[in-house]
């Protein structure tokens, strides 16, 4: 990404930063010299990240040193005109005529231990807490402020031969995403419908972030059959849900001898025995076989399928 050195804007150059690209399940690692930097970029599925955990592993000789190394974290850097140079105005002292430096998001001394863990929140509400295991940096860095630069700044001699390992991993939130694809009947394309998830109206086809766990989806429409689906969202994963929208017209299937004539509301069926779409309401169904005719009124309901058959009953009894 940034192949050449990192310009500080004040005649100081850093080695090219190692790039840590974060995606779900990834934990990249780079080696950073005592005066080096690492650049953190967001890869796939960053929308599920509530924070980033940085781990700095020092070489054994760090324990016997007198310290003198600071950690600086920069966010919201302006993209350079030359992609091989990253402008970071971070010198501690600048001439009055120079542009003001970019203030670091975080500045602190690297503790004198082999392993130091920092957590950077990406959301204003994140539930991350400082513990003996990790220091949570104050504030948060929203995803649009990436890339983030982590820089080591020496403040004492004797560190020239030291290299530090910096790794990063995403801290996942407790949500996943639902992606809904709708398929329409050929003769009823693009009719209006409403989608509710857990009784809340949502917009589709955009991915919908939801808490992990079980949810309910409803499709309501005057032109399609209603849908009622239960589904489960997994943490930091996208669930693809395909829904085939159905024509709500009732369907009638008929079973009768070949010579039988079939009438619906007085109109004879021609060339088919079903399925036959019908209008909801009271429908008169009549079968006629030769001189024999039988009729019945049935209640046809929206979205239902009916099997209508003519039967012949044979009654046998012993005469007295």
MARKELO-140334 format. One record per residue: residue number from 0; x negated, y, z of N, C-alpha, C in turn. Coordinates in steps of 0.1 Angstrom, whole numbers, plus 5000, padded with zeros to 4 digits. Each point is the difference from the previous one (the first is absolute). Layout:
<pts>
    i    nu    nv    nw   cau   cav   caw    cu    cv    cw
  NUM     X     Y     Z     X     Y     Z     X     Y     Z
...
</pts>
This chain:
<pts>
    i    nu    nv    nw   cau   cav   caw    cu    cv    cw
    0  4992  4988  5000  5008  5012  5000  4991  5013  5000
    1  4992  5001  5010  4990  5011  5001  4986  4994  4999
    2  4995  5000  4989  4987  4992  4997  4988  5008  5005
    3  5000  5013  4999  4988  5008  5004  5000  5004  5014
    4  4992  5009  5004  4999  5005  5013  5012  5008  5004
    5  5001  5003  5013  5011  5008  5005  4995  5014  5004
    6  5004  5010  4993  4995  5013  5002  5007  5007  5012
    7  4992  5005  5009  5006  5007  5011  5002  5015  4997
    8  4995  5005  4989  5002  5013  4996  4990  5010  5005
    9  4991  4995  5008  4989  5009  5006  4987  4994  4999
   10  4996  4995  4988  4987  4995  4997  4997  4988  5008
   11  5010  4992  5005  4997  4988  5007  5008  4989  4992
   12  4993  4989  4997  5006  4989  4993  5000  4987  5008
   13  5011  4993  4999  5000  4987  5007  4999  4989  4990
   14  4996  4988  5004  5001  4988  4991  5014  4998  4996
   15  5001  4994  4988  5014  4997  4995  5008  4992  5011
   16  5012  5004  5003  5008  4993  5010  5004  4987  4996
   17  5000  4990  5009  5006  4987  4997  5015  5002  5000
   18  5007  4993  4992  5015  5001  4998  5007  4989  5007
   19  5009  5003  5009  5009  4990  5006  5014  5002  4995
   20  5004  4990  4992  5013  5001  4994  5010  4991  5008
   21  5010  5006  5006  5009  4993  5009  5012  4995  4993
   22  5003  4987  5001  5013  4994  4996  5004  4990  5011
   23  5012  4995  4999  5005  4991  5010  4991  4988  5001
   24  4996  4997  5012  4992  4988  5002  4985  5002  4997
   25  4996  5011  4995  4986  5003  4997  4993  5005  5012
   26  4986  4998  5001  4992  5005  5011  4986  5003  4994
   27  4999  5010  4991  4987  5002  4993  4990  5006  5010
   28  4987  4998  4996  4989  5004  5009  4989  5005  4991
   29  4993  5011  5005  4989  5006  4993  4989  5003  5010
   30  4988  5000  4995  4988  5004  5008  4997  5014  4998
   31  4999  5008  5011  4998  5014  4999  4988  5004  5007
   32  4991  5007  4994  4987  5005  5007  5004  5010  5010
   33  4989  5004  5008  5002  5009  5012  5006  5013  4995
   34  4998  5004  4988  5005  5013  4995  5010  4998  4988
   35  5006  4989  5000  5009  4996  4989  5015  5003  5003
   36  5008  4994  4991  5014  5002  5001  5008  4989  4993
   37  5012  4998  5004  5009  4990  4994  5013  5007  4995
   38  5004  4997  4989  5012  5006  4994  5012  4990  5001
   39  5011  5004  5006  5011  4991  5002  5011  5004  4990
   40  5004  4990  4991  5011  5003  4991  5011  4990  5003
   41  5012  5004  4996  5012  4991  5003  5003  4992  4987
   42  5001  4987  5001  5004  4991  4989  5014  4997  5000
   43  5004  4988  4997  5014  4995  4999  5006  5000  5014
   44  5013  5002  5000  5009  4999  5011  4996  5009  5012
   45  4994  5012  4997  4997  5009  5011  5012  5005  5008
   46  5012  4999  4993  5012  5005  5007  5003  4992  5012
   47  4995  4988  5002  5002  4992  5012  4990  5003  5011
   48  4990  5009  4997  4990  5002  5010  5005  5011  5010
   49  4998  4997  5013  5003  5011  5010  4987  5006  5005
   50  4989  4993  4996  4987  5005  5004  4988  4993  4994
   51  4988  5004  5003  4988  4993  4995  4991  4998  5011
   52  4994  4989  5001  4990  4997  5011  4986  4999  4994
   53  4992  5009  5005  4986  5000  4996  4991  4994  5010
   54  4991  4991  4996  4991  4994  5009  4985  5003  4996
   55  4993  5006  5009  4986  5004  4997  4991  4990  5008
   56  4992  4992  4994  4991  4991  5006  4986  5005  4999
   57  4993  5002  5011  4987  5006  5000  4989  4989  5000
   58  4988  5003  4995  4989  4990  5001  4995  4999  5014
   59  4994  4988  5004  4996  4998  5014  4991  5012  5005
   60  4992  5006  4992  4991  5010  5005  5007  5013  5004
   61  5013  5001  4996  5008  5011  5004  5001  5001  5015
   62  5001  4988  5007  5001  5000  5014  4988  5006  5008
   63  4989  4999  4994  4988  5006  5006  4997  5014  4996
   64  5008  5005  4991  4998  5014  4995  5006  5010  5010
   65  4997  5012  4998  5005  5011  5009  5013  5006  4994
   66  5007  4992  4991  5012  5005  4994  4997  5011  4990
   67  5008  5010  4999  4998  5011  4991  5006  4998  4987
   68  5011  4993  4999  5007  4998  4987  5015  5003  5002
   69  5005  5009  4991  5014  5004  5001  5008  4994  4989
   70  5012  4998  5002  5010  4994  4990  5010  5012  4997
   71  5001  5003  4987  5009  5010  4995  5009  4993  4990
   72  5013  5004  5001  5011  4995  4991  5006  5011  4993
   73  5000  5000  4986  5006  5011  4992  5012  4994  4993
   74  5010  5009  4999  5012  4996  4992  5004  5012  4991
   75  5008  4998  4990  5005  5011  4992  4990  5006  4992
   76  4990  4993  4995  4989  5005  4992  5006  5003  4986
   77  4995  5011  4994  5004  5004  4987  4993  4991  4990
   78  5007  4994  4990  4993  4992  4990  4990  5009  4992
   79  4988  4995  4999  4990  5008  4992  5002  5000  4985
   80  4995  5011  4994  5001  5000  4985  4991  4989  4994
   81  4989  4997  5006  4991  4989  4996  5003  4988  5009
   82  5006  4989  4995  5003  4989  5009  4989  4993  5007
   83  4987  5004  4995  4989  4993  5006  4995  5008  5013
   84  5006  5011  5003  4996  5009  5011  5013  5002  5009
   85  4998  4998  5013  5011  5003  5009  4996  5012  5008
   86  5007  5011  4999  4997  5012  5007  5005  5000  5014
   87  4991  5000  5010  5004  5001  5014  4993  5011  5007
   88  5007  5011  5002  4993  5012  5006  5000  4998  5015
   89  4989  4994  5005  5000  4995  5013  4988  5005  5008
   90  4992  5008  4994  4988  5005  5008  5004  5007  5012
   91  4992  4999  5012  5005  5006  5012  4998  5016  5000
   92  4990  5004  4991  4998  5015  5000  4999  5004  4985
   93  5007  5010  4997  5000  5005  4986  4999  5015  5000
   94  4994  5005  4989  4999  5015  4998  5014  5006  5000
   95  5001  5012  5005  5013  5007  5000  5006  5001  4986
   96  4992  5001  4990  5006  5001  4987  5005  4987  4994
   97  4996  4989  5006  5004  4987  4995  5014  4997  5004
   98  5006  4991  4992  5014  4996  5003  5000  4992  5013
   99  5011  5002  5008  5001  4993  5013  5000  4985  4998
  100  4993  4992  5009  5000  4986  4999  5013  4993  5002
  101  5001  4988  4995  5012  4992  5003  4999  4995  5014
  102  5009  5002  5008  5000  4995  5014  5002  4985  5000
  103  4992  4992  5008  5003  4986  5001  5013  4997  5007
  104  5006  4989  4996  5012  4996  5008  4996  4995  5014
  105  4988  4994  5001  4995  4995  5012  4985  5002  5001
  106  4995  5003  5012  4985  5001  5002  4998  4994  5014
  107  4990  4991  5001  4996  4994  5013  4987  4993  4999
  108  4994  4998  5011  4987  4993  5001  5003  4985  4999
  109  4991  4993  4993  5001  4986  5000  4995  4994  5013
  110  5009  4992  5007  4995  4994  5013  4988  4991  4998
  111  4993  4999  5011  4988  4991  5000  5003  4986  5002
  112  5008  4994  4992  5003  4986  5000  5000  4994  4986
  113  5000  4987  4999  4999  4993  4987  5013  5001  4992
  114  5011  5001  5006  5013  5000  4993  5009  5011  5005
  115  5004  5009  4990  5009  5010  5004  5012  5000  4990
  116  5012  5001  5006  5012  4999  4991  5008  5013  5002
  117  5004  5005  4988  5009  5012  4999  5012  4996  4993
  118  5011  5006  5004  5013  4998  4993  5005  5014  4995
  119  5003  5000  4987  5005  5013  4994  5015  4998  4997
  120  5009  5007  5007  5014  4999  4997  5003  5007  4986
  121  5009  4993  4992  5004  5006  4987  5014  5006  5001
  122  5007  4998  5012  5013  5005  5002  5001  5009  5012
  123  5009  5009  5000  5001  5009  5012  5005  4991  5012
  124  5009  4990  4997  5005  4991  5011  4993  4986  4997
  125  4992  4996  5008  4992  4988  4997  4999  4990  5011
  126  5002  5004  5013  4999  4991  5012  4986  4994  5002
  127  4990  5006  4994  4986  4996  5003  4995  5006  5013
  128  4993  4993  5008  4995  5005  5013  4985  4997  5002
  129  4993  5010  5005  4986  4997  5003  4999  4990  5011
  130  4990  4991  4999  4998  4989  5009  4985  4998  5002
  131  4996  4991  5009  4986  4997  5001  4994  4994  4987
  132  5009  4995  4991  4996  4994  4988  4999  5010  4989
  133  5008  5011  4999  5000  5009  4989  5004  5014  5004
  134  4994  5010  4993  5003  5014  5002  5009  5004  4989
  135  5012  5005  5004  5010  5005  4990  4997  5015  4998
  136  4997  5004  4987  4997  5014  4998  5012  5008  5001
  137  4999  5012  5005  5012  5009  5002  5005  5005  4986
  138  5013  5001  5000  5007  5005  4988  5002  4988  4990
  139  5002  5003  4987  5002  4989  4991  4996  5005  4986
  140  4996  4991  4991  4996  5004  4987  5010  4994  4990
  141  5009  5007  4994  5010  4995  4991  4993  4994  4988
  142  5007  4990  4993  4994  4993  4989  4996  5010  4988
  143  5007  5011  4999  4997  5009  4989  4987  5007  5002
  144  4994  5000  5012  4988  5006  5003  4988  4992  4998
  145  5002  4988  4994  4989  4991  4997  4994  5004  4986
  146  4987  4997  4997  4991  4992  5008  4995  5007  5013
  147  4996  4991  5009  4994  5005  5013  4985  4997  5000
  148  4992  5009  5005  4986  4998  5000  4995  4999  5015
  149  4993  4989  5003  4994  4998  5013  4985  5002  4999
  150  4995  5009  5007  4986  5004  4998  4993  4998  5014
  151  4987  4995  4999  4991  5000  5011  4990  5011  4999
  152  4999  5008  5011  4991  5012  5000  4990  4998  5011
  153  4987  4999  4996  4990  4998  5010  4997  5014  5007
  154  4997  4998  5013  4997  5012  5008  4987  4998  5008
  155  4993  4989  4997  4987  4997  5007  4992  4992  4991
  156  4987  5000  5002  4990  4992  4992  5000  4986  5005
  157  4994  4991  4991  4999  4986  5004  5011  4992  4995
  158  5009  5005  4991  5011  4992  4995  4998  4997  4986
  159  4989  5004  4994  4998  4999  4985  5001  4986  4995
  160  4997  4990  5007  5000  4986  4995  5013  4992  5004
  161  5009  5007  5006  5012  4993  5005  5011  5000  4989
  162  5007  4989  4999  5012  4999  4991  5011  4995  5008
  163  5012  5005  4998  5012  4997  5008  5010  4993  4990
  164  5007  4991  5005  5011  4993  4993  5013  5006  5003
  165  5007  5005  4990  5013  5006  5002  5011  4992  4993
  166  5009  4995  5007  5011  4993  4994  5014  5006  5003
  167  5010  4997  4992  5013  5006  5002  5010  4990  4997
  168  5011  5001  5007  5012  4991  4997  5012  5008  5003
  169  5011  4997  4992  5013  5007  5003  5007  4995  5013
  170  5006  5009  5006  5009  4997  5012  5014  5001  4994
  171  5006  4988  5000  5013  4999  4993  5012  5005  5009
  172  5010  5006  4994  5012  5004  5007  5009  4987  5001
  173  5012  5002  5006  5009  4989  5002  5011  5000  4989
  174  4997  5004  4988  5010  5000  4990  4995  4993  4987
  175  5009  4996  4992  4998  4995  4986  5008  5008  4991
  176  5001  4995  4988  5008  5007  4989  5009  4991  4993
  177  5012  5005  4995  5009  4993  4992  5000  5006  4986
  178  4999  4992  4990  5001  5004  4986  5012  4992  4994
  179  5010  5008  4996  5013  4993  4995  5000  5003  4985
  180  5003  4989  4993  5002  5001  4985  5015  4995  4998
  181  5007  5008  4992  5014  4997  4997  5001  4995  4986
  182  5008  4990  4997  5003  4995  4987  5015  5001  4997
  183  5003  5006  4988  5014  5004  4998  5006  4990  4990
  184  5013  4997  5001  5007  4993  4989  4999  5008  4987
  185  4998  4992  4989  4998  5007  4987  5011  5009  4996
  186  5013  4997  5004  5011  5008  4996  5003  5011  5010
  187  4992  5000  5012  5002  5011  5010  4987  5006  5004
  188  4993  5006  4991  4987  5006  5004  5001  5013  5007
  189  4991  5002  5010  4998  5013  5006  5013  5007  5005
  190  5008  4992  5006  5012  5006  5007  4995  5004  5014
  191  5007  5010  5007  4995  5005  5013  5003  4990  5011
  192  4991  5000  5009  5001  4992  5013  4992  5006  5011
  193  5004  4997  5012  4992  5005  5012  4993  4988  5007
  194  4988  5003  5005  4992  4990  5007  4999  5005  5015
  195  5003  4991  5009  4998  5003  5014  4991  4990  5006
  196  4991  5004  5008  4992  4991  5008  5002  5003  5015
  197  5004  4990  5007  5003  5002  5014  5010  5012  5002
  198  5010  5001  4991  5010  5010  5000  4996  5014  4997
  199  4987  5001  4994  4995  5013  4996  4999  5000  4985
  200  5005  5011  4994  4999  5001  4985  4985  5002  4996
  201  4995  4993  4990  4986  5001  4995  5000  5003  4985
  202  4989  5005  4996  4998  5002  4985  4992  4988  4995
  203  5004  4995  4988  4992  4990  4993  4997  5005  4986
  204  4990  4996  4993  4992  4988  5002  4987  5002  5008
  205  4998  5011  5007  4988  5003  5007  4998  4990  5011
  206  4988  4997  5003  4997  4990  5012  5005  5007  5012
  207  5006  4992  5009  5006  5005  5012  4992  4994  5012
  208  4994  5009  5008  4993  4996  5012  5010  4996  5011
  209  4998  4988  5006  5009  4996  5011  4991  4993  5011
  210  5005  5001  5012  4994  4993  5011  5000  4985  4997
  211  4989  4993  5004  5000  4985  4999  5012  4994  5007
  212  5005  4989  4994  5012  4994  5006  5011  4998  4991
  213  5012  4996  5005  5011  4997  4992  5009  5013  4997
  214  5005  5001  4988  5008  5011  4996  5011  4996  4991
  215  5010  5008  4998  5012  4997  4991  5001  5011  4989
  216  5002  4995  4988  5002  5008  4989  5015  4999  4994
  217  5006  5011  4998  5014  5000  4994  5000  5007  4987
  218  5006  4995  4990  5003  5007  4987  5015  5002  4999
  219  5004  5013  4999  5014  5003  4999  5002  5007  4987
  220  5011  4996  4993  5003  5005  4986  5014  4997  4996
  221  5006  5009  4992  5013  4998  4994  4999  4991  4988
  222  4987  4999  4994  4998  4994  4988  4993  4986  5001
  223  4994  4997  5011  4994  4987  5002  5005  4994  5013
  224  4997  4987  5001  5004  4993  5012  4990  5005  5012
  225  5006  5002  5012  4992  5003  5011  4990  4989  5003
  226  4988  5004  5005  4989  4991  5004  4997  5002  5014
  227  4998  4989  5007  4996  5001  5015  4989  4990  5002
  228  4988  5006  5002  4988  4991  5001  4993  5003  5013
  229  4995  4989  5006  4991  5001  5011  4986  4997  4995
  230  4990  5007  5005  4986  4998  4995  4991  5004  5012
  231  4988  4994  4999  4990  5003  5010  4988  5007  4994
  232  4995  5010  5007  4989  5008  4996  4988  4996  5008
  233  4989  4997  4994  4987  4996  5007  4991  5012  5001
  234  4992  5001  5010  4991  5011  5002  4990  5002  4989
  235  5000  5012  4995  4990  5004  4990  5001  4992  4987
  236  5012  4995  4997  5002  4993  4988  5013  5006  4992
  237  5000  4998  4987  5011  5005  4992  5009  4988  4997
  238  5013  5001  5003  5009  4989  4996  5007  5004  4988
  239  5000  4991  4989  5007  5003  4988  5013  4992  5001
  240  5011  5008  4998  5014  4995  5000  5007  5002  4987
  241  5004  4990  4993  5007  5001  4988  5015  4998  5002
  242  5008  5009  4995  5015  4999  5002  5006  5001  4987
  243  5007  4989  4996  5008  5000  4987  5014  5005  5003
  244  5003  5012  4996  5013  5006  5002  5011  4992  4992
  245  5011  4998  5006  5011  4991  4993  5012  5009  4996
  246  5006  4996  4989  5012  5005  4996  5011  4996  5010
  247  5008  5010  5005  5010  4997  5010  5013  4994  4995
  248  5001  4999  4987  5013  4995  4994  5002  4986  5004
  249  5012  4996  5005  5003  4986  5003  4999  4991  4988
  250  4996  4988  5002  4999  4990  4990  5010  4988  5002
  251  5006  4996  4989  5009  4989  5001  4995  4988  4991
  252  4999  4988  5007  4997  4988  4993  5012  4991  4999
  253  5003  4994  4988  5013  4993  4998  4996  4985  4997
  254  5008  4991  5006  4999  4986  4997  5014  4995  4996
  255  5001  4995  4987  5013  4996  4995  4997  4991  4988
  256  5010  4992  4996  4998  4992  4988  4998  5009  4988
  257  4993  4994  4989  4997  5008  4988  5012  5006  4994
  258  5012  4993  5000  5011  5005  4993  5008  5010  5008
  259  4996  5003  5012  5007  5010  5009  4997  5014  4995
  260  5010  5008  5000  4999  5014  4998  5000  5008  5013
  261  4991  5010  5001  4998  5007  5013  5003  5015  4997
  262  5008  5005  5010  5004  5014  4998  4997  5008  5013
  263  4994  5012  4999  4998  5009  5011  5009  5012  4998
  264  5009  5002  5009  5009  5012  4999  5007  5000  4986
  265  5004  4988  4995  5007  4998  4987  4991  5000  4988
  266  4987  5003  5001  4991  5000  4989  4992  4987  4999
  267  5001  4993  4989  4994  4987  4998  4984  5002  4998
  268  4993  4991  5007  4986  4999  4998  4996  4994  4987
  269  4990  5006  4993  4996  4995  4987  4986  4995  5001
  270  4998  4987  4997  4986  4995  4997  4991  4998  5012
  271  5005  5002  5012  4991  4998  5012  5009  4996  5012
  272  4993  4992  5009  5007  4996  5012  4993  5007  5012
  273  4989  5008  4998  4994  5006  5011  4985  5000  4999
  274  4993  5008  5008  5007  5009  5009  5007  5012  4993
  275  5011  5004  5005  5008  5011  4994  5001  5011  5011
  276  4995  5012  4996  5001  5011  5010  5015  5005  5001
  277  5004  5004  5011  5013  5005  5003  5000  5012  5008
  278  5011  5008  4999  5001  5012  5009  5005  4996  5013
  279  4995  5006  5011  5005  4997  5013  5015  5003  5001
  280  5006  4992  5009  5015  5003  5002  5008  4987  4999
  281  5013  5001  4999  5008  4988  4998  5001  4997  4985
  282  4996  4987  4997  4999  4996  4986  5010  4988  4999
  283  5007  4999  4989  5009  4989  4997  4992  4990  4991
  284  4998  4988  5005  4993  4989  4992  5011  4990  4996
  285  5000  4997  4987  5010  4990  4995  4993  4990  4991
  286  5003  4987  5003  4995  4989  4991  5013  4995  4992
  287  4998  4997  4988  5010  4994  4992  4995  4988  4992
  288  5005  4988  5003  4997  4988  4992  5012  4995  4994
  289  5001  5001  4986  5012  4996  4993  5012  5008  5005
  290  5010  4993  5005  5012  5006  5005  4999  5003  5015
  291  4989  4996  5006  4999  5001  5015  4992  5013  5003
  292  5005  5008  5009  4994  5013  5004  5000  5001  5015
  293  4988  5005  5005  4999  5003  5014  4993  5014  5002
  294  5005  5008  5009  4994  5013  5002  4999  5003  5015
  295  4990  5008  5003  4998  5004  5014  4993  5014  5000
  296  5004  5008  5010  4994  5013  5002  4988  4998  5010
  297  4988  5005  4997  4989  4999  5010  4994  5014  5002
  298  4995  5002  5012  4993  5012  5004  4985  4999  4996
  299  4996  5009  4991  4986  5000  4995  4993  5011  5007
  300  4989  4997  5006  4993  5010  5008  4986  5003  4993
  301  4996  5012  5002  4987  5005  4994  4988  4992  5005
  302  4992  4996  4990  4988  4992  5002  5002  4986  5003
  303  5012  4994  4999  5003  4986  5003  5000  4992  4987
  304  4998  4987  5002  5001  4990  4989  5011  4990  5004
  305  5009  4997  4990  5011  4991  5003  5000  4988  4990
  306  5003  4988  5005  5001  4988  4992  5015  4997  5000
  307  5006  5000  4988  5015  4998  4998  5002  4988  4992
  308  5006  4990  5005  5002  4987  4993  5015  4996  5000
  309  5004  4994  4990  5013  4994  4999  4999  4985  5004
  310  5008  4996  5009  5000  4986  5004  5013  4993  4998
  311  5000  4987  4997  5012  4992  4999  5000  4990  5011
  312  5011  5001  5008  5001  4991  5012  5010  4988  4996
  313  4995  4988  5004  5008  4988  4998  5005  4995  5013
  314  5013  5000  5002  5006  4996  5012  5007  4986  4999
  315  4995  4990  5007  5005  4986  4999  5006  4997  5014
  316  5013  4994  4999  5006  4996  5013  5009  4988  4997
  317  5001  4991  5009  5008  4988  4999  5015  5003  5001
  318  5007  4995  4990  5015  5003  5000  5007  4992  5010
  319  5010  5005  5006  5008  4993  5010  5008  4989  4994
</pts>
